[in-house]
Amino acid sequence: TNLDEYPLGSFSNTLKFVVKDCDPTTGEPSEEGYEDEYLVEDVELVTGDYVLPTYISDFQGAWDKLGEDGQVVETFALTAAKSLKAACTTLIELLGMSAVENTGTPQSSSVHTLLLSGICLGGVEVLAK
């Protein structure tokens, strides 16, 4: 599965419709109406929209099994996160994955390794460290 196949980004939506009055006796709508529109919240597609969180019992074994060829390295600057716990929560939500081996909550305030597991569209196992 090529991750470039899954679009990321945001877009705005407008619901356009025709308003018609209904006859209170018959419940039938009038033939004439007027066009109206309603701005709907923006939709943002992030990596997590394509991932189903899963649990695995042996993260390191699964990680080693993927090997170097199965790895992609990315760096995130989570400057808005006020703590490691907030950064972990942000990453879990952004990536749509499940924290495994009790790594969802940091035990230290300065250093932490978060282990995440999920299944991407197409049934591909995804791990993040």
Secondary structure, DSSP 4 states (H G I P E B T S, - for coil): --GGGS--EEEEEEEEEEEEEE-TTT-PEEEEEEEEEEEEEEEEE-GGGGEEE---S-HHHHHHHHTGGG--------TT-SSHHHHHHHHHHHHT-EE-TT-SS-SSSS-----EEEEETTTEEEEE-
